Each structure stands twice: as structure tokens, then as C-alpha cells.
Amino acid sequence: MNRKFLITLVADPAMEEVLVDWLLSSGMSHDFTTSHIYGHSSQHQNLSLAEQVTGRKRQLRFQMCLEESKLTSVLEQLQTDFKGSNIHYWILPVADEGWI
């Protein structure tokens, strides 16, 4: 059985449509979720003045469960297609996944 992993991408909200289209057309993930979130950081160099005052930055989170065999190709394709776009990602193993 192929292990599964949860990959989380955090991007600028302006990239929402481009990333949704990319994920839907890439064939790499059939299901994913998006949510609007706020990022918080003590590093202010990438924050606007308004973001520095409020202490938060609007961001968009994508999450998808992928088989281990697809993980490398998804990351490589993201790095090719979105180089320099400041998409932050992390990957966690999935202990279980299913529908009830």
C-alpha cells in the first residue's frame, strides 16, 4: 500500500485562481481544500505598513492528500511553474484517510 501525505501550501491570495486552475488541470490531485487564513510573523520585511500595524497578513492555504509516489513530481512541478512566488509548503504523513 502506498503511504499518503498531507501537503499544505500557503500563498498570496492573489494567486488563488492560478493555483486552483493549476491543481485542477495538473491531474496530480483530484481533491483539495482552500481556506483564507492570516499569517503572523515577527519578521516584518515582507509586510506592508498596514500588515505591520495589525500584526497579520492575509494568505491562502491549500491542502491535499497525496500518495507518496506523486509527492516528488508535485513538488518539482510547483518549483518549476511557480519559482519565486513565495509559496510556503510543508508535508506531514497521514495516519489514516477515508470517508464516513
N, C-alpha and C positions, 0 to 999 in steps of 0.2 A: 504494500500500500504506500502511495506517495504521501509524504508528510505535507501539511499545509501551513502557511504562514500568513499573518496579517500584516499587510504593508499599509502604512499611513503616509500620506503626502500632505504637506502644508504649503499652500501657495497664496499669492496675492489674489484677492477676489476678482481682479480684472482678468485673470486667466481662467475663470470658471468655464466659459463656453468652449474655449480652445481645448482645455483638458478633458471636459466631458466628451467633446467630439473625438478627441484622440483616443480616449479609453473605449468608447463605443465602436470606433472603426478599427481599432488595432486587433481586435479578436483575442486579446490576451486575457481579458477579464469580462465575464458575462454580467456579473453583478458587482455593484459598488455603491457606496453611500457618499453623500456630500453633506457637510454642515458648515454653517458660518460660525466662526469662533473668534475669540480675542486672544492674541498672543501678548505675553508680558515678559519683559526683559530689563535687566539693569544696564544693558548695553544700548546706548541711545544714538549711536552714529547713524543707524538706518531708519530712525524715526523722524516723522515730521514734527514741527513745533507743537501742533495740536496733540499728536500722539504722546509726546514727551509730557505734556501737561496732564493728560488723562491717565497716563501710565499703561496704555494698551494700544494694540494695533489690530485692526480688522484683518482677518485671514480666512482662508477656506481650507477645510480638511476633507480629504478623500480617503476612504478606507475600503480595502478589498481583500478577500481571502484568495490566496493563490497557491497552487501546487508548487512544491519545491522545484520541479522541472521547469517551470515558467519564470521563476524569480530572477534568474540571471539575465534572461533575454529582456524582461520588462525593464530592469534597471539600466541595461545597456541602451535600450531604445529611448528611455527617458533622457539619459545623459546625451544622446545624440540629438534628439529632437528639441530638447529644452535646455541646452547648455547655456549657462549664465543667467538663468531665470530665477535663481534663488529658491528653488523648490527644496524644502527640507523633508527628509524622509526617515522613517525608522521601520524596522521589521521585527516582529515577535512571532514565536512559534504558537500555533493553535493547538490546544489540548484536545478540543472536540469541536465539531461543527455539524449542524443539521437543521431540520425543520420540525416543528411540533404543531 
